[in-house]
Amino acid sequence: MDRIGVIFKVAFYNLRKWIINPRIYMIFIMITLYLHSRISPINAFCLNSGYKISPYIFPYLMSDPNIVLIIMMGVVLLFCDAPFIEIDQPYMIMRSGRITWLWGQFAYIALASMIYFITMLALSVLMLLPNFSFSSDWGKVIGTFAQTNVANQHLISIPFDFLLYNSYSPVSAISVSFINSFLIAVFIGMLIFVLNSNISRFAGVITATLLVLWHLVTYKTWTGFTRYSPITWVSLSKIDINGNTLYPSLPYIYFVTVVLIIVLILIAIMSFRKRDIDVIKSV
């Protein structure tokens, strides 16, 4: 029990450093401005039409490849300084022990990923103020966008995919989209952690960036590539529901993502057992 407490102390210590880290503010400002530019046409439509929209647009945002690109590059920036060994960390390693400290870093990656996407979800709702109203279903506006070309006529570029609208309830869509995004963010964080630690300072950042860019390739080429593009798995419109497409299924996505995360954790533990600890200045 004491060890679990130490693990979370290490994780929360990293989180507290966000307050004085300008990179965190830069990520927040960059994504806020971008999302505002994409969501503002919806607000304009609501003001002109007099209709309120239900605040369940997060799954549709995560079905837009360009929005996913920006949000996932934010994840890369969030974890670009992995393995988070700054000048104060050797002392914490001595106090907690290598493996306990390492699990604290894993817990930090998970907590940071959760906070990041809770923030994205909150932004998607707050940016609709004062033009949203809660509903038990998708509501008239989203239904109209999904079943007609009204969104395009009003310069709304967010893809309100009919398959997503027809296959999921708002609660299930938001839940699945959030869980997928969280798992992929943890995967990205662990990938950067392992590659930065074992190859070079920026090996993980470069690899994660290439994965994010590969996500765009899958949208413009063969559908089957989505099975090998973890970043694309955050999009519900690119998930096979009925077993009749080349898109990956949810069980496939969860199995592969969890296995990848576990493998990366094991590699990190094995590589950190006896290696020298080098202080790395935060980016």
N, C-alpha and C positions, 0 to 999 in steps of 0.2 A: 504493500500500500504506500509506503514511504517512497519507493522507487517511482511509482506512478505520479506522486505529487511532485517529485523532482523533474520528471519528464515534462509536466505541464508548466512548471516554473521556468524551465528553459524555453519552452514554446512561447509563453506569455512575455518573457523578457525580450524575445525577438519582436513580438508584436508591439510592445511599448516603444521600441525604437522607431516605429513608423512616424511618431509625432515630430521627430527632428530630422526625418529623411525627406529631402526635397523631391526625390524620385517618386515617392508615393503620391505627393500632391500633383506632380506632373502627369502621372498616369490618370488620376482622378479628373483633372481638368481636361486632358486630351479626350477622354472617353465621354465626359459630360457634354462637351461642345459638339462632338461628332453625333452622339445620340440625339441631341437637341435639333441638329440640322435635319436629321432623318424623321423625327417625330413631329416637328413643327407643322408640316403640311396636314397632318391628321387634326391637329388643333384648329388649323385654319378651316378645314372642312366642317368640323363640328360647330364652329362659330358661325359660319355662313349658312349651314343647314338647320341649326337649332337642335340637332340631335346630340345626345351624350353617348360616349363610347364606353363599353365595359373595359376595365383596366387589365385585360388579359393578353397583352400584345407581346409579352416576353418570348413565348415560343415562336412567334412569327419573326421577331427580331433575330432570333438565333437560327432562322432558316434563310437569312440573307447572307450570302458568302462574303460580302464586303464588310458587313457589321461583325461577322464572326472573325474576319481577319483582324480588325481593329481591336476587338475585345481580347482575342487570344494573343495578340502581340503585347497587349497590356499584361497578360499573365507571364509572358516571357520576360518583360521588364521587371515584373514583380519579383521574380526568382533569379534574375540574372547574376546576383552576387552570391549564389550558392557556391560553396557549402557554408556560407555565413560565419566564417572564422575571422572575426575582427580581433583587435588588440585585447579586448576583454574576455574573449572566449577561452584561451588556454587556461585561465584561472577557473572558469566554470567547468572545464573538462576535468581538471584536477579534483575539484570538489565533488562532482557528480559521477565521474568515471566515464570512460570513452563511450561505451555502448549505451549507457543511460542518456548521456548528452546527445548521442546520435539519434536515439528515439525521440528526444526532444525536438530535434530538427525535423524529423518526419512529422511529428505532431504539429509543428509550426506550419509546414507546407500544407497539411490538411486544413488547419484552422484558417490560414490565410486564404486558401482557395474558397472555403465556405463564406468567409466575410466578403471576399471579392464578388462572388456571384449573388450574395444577398444584396450587396450594394447595387449591382446591375439590375436586379429584379426591382428594387426600390426605385431606382432612377426611371425605369420603364413606366412605373405607375405615377410617380410625382410629376413627370414631365407632361402628363396629360391633364394636370390641374389647369383650370377648374372644369374641364370638359369630360370628366368620366363619372359614371355612376355604377355602383355594384349591381350585379345581376347573377342569377343562378346558372345562366347559360352564357353563350358567347355574345348575345345581344344583337340588336338589329344592325348596327353599323358594321361590326366585324362580319356578320352574316352577309351583308350587302357587298362588302369588299371581297369576300371569299367566293361569291357566286356570280359576280358581275365584274365589269371592267371600270367601275366607278372610281376605284382608287387610282388607276392610271390616268383617268380623265382629270383628276385633281392633283396630279404630280406627286402622288404618294408612291414612293418606290419600294416600300416594304412589301415583300411577297406574302400576301394573305392567301396561302395555299389552301385550295378546297379540300384536298385529301386530308390535311391536318385538321381542318375545321370539321370534316365529316367523320373522322376516325377517333377523335379524342374529345372528352369533356374539358372545360377550362382547367379544372383542378388536376386531372390526370396529365394534361399537356404541360402545364407549368411544372408539375412534380417530376415528370420524366425528363423534361428539358433541363431542369435545374440539376437533377442527379447526374445526368450525362455530362453537363458542363463542369460540375464539381469533380467528377472522376477524371475527366480529361485534363483539368487544371492540375490535379494531384500528379497525374502521369507526367505532365510537362515539367512540373517542379522537380520530381524525382529524376527525370531524365537529365535535366540541367545539373542537378546535384551530383549525379554519378559521373557524367562526362567531364564536368568542370573539375571534379576532384581527381580523376584518374588519367585524363589526357592533357588538357590545358585549360587555362582560365576561361576561354570563350568557346571551347568545343561544344559544350552543352547549349549555349545560347545560339550558336550557328546552326546546330542540328535541329533545335526546336523551331527556329525561324524557318528553316527549309521545310519542316513538317507543316507549318502554318501556310506557307506558299503552295505546297503540294495540295493542300485542301482546295485552293482555287483551281488547280489543274483538273481535279476530279469533276468540277462543275462544267468544264468545257470539253471534256474528252469522254472516255468510256465509263459507263455507269458502274461497271464492275470494280473500278478503281476505288470506289467508296469503301469497299471491304478492307482496304489497306491504307485508309486515311483516317486515323483516329480523330483528327480535328473535325472532320465532316460529321462525326457521330453525334455532335451536339444538335444537329438539325433534324427535327422530327420528319421533315418532308423527304429525308434521305434514309429512312429506316423502313425495312420491309415489314409489313403488318400481316398480310395474308399469305405470305409464302409464295408469291407469284412474280417477284422482281429479283433483280441482281443486288439490291441493296441489302446490307447486313440486318439481321434481326436483333431485337433487344437482348435475348439470351446470348447471342454471339458477341454483342458489344460489351455486355457486362463481364462475360467470361474472359474475353481477351484483355480488356482493360485491367481487371483485377489481377490477372496473371502477370501482365507486364509490370504493374506496380509492385507485386510481391517479388518478382525477379530483380527489379531495380533495388528494392530494399535489401535483399540478400547480398547483392553485389556490393552495395554500400557498406554493409556490416563487415563483410569479409575483407574489403580493401582498407577499412579504417582500423582494424584490430591492432596492427603492428606498424602502421606507417607513421612517419614524422608529421607533426602538426605545424603547418606553416600559417602564420598570420597573413590574411589577405585584406587589403583595404576595401571598404564598401564602395560600390559603384555609385 
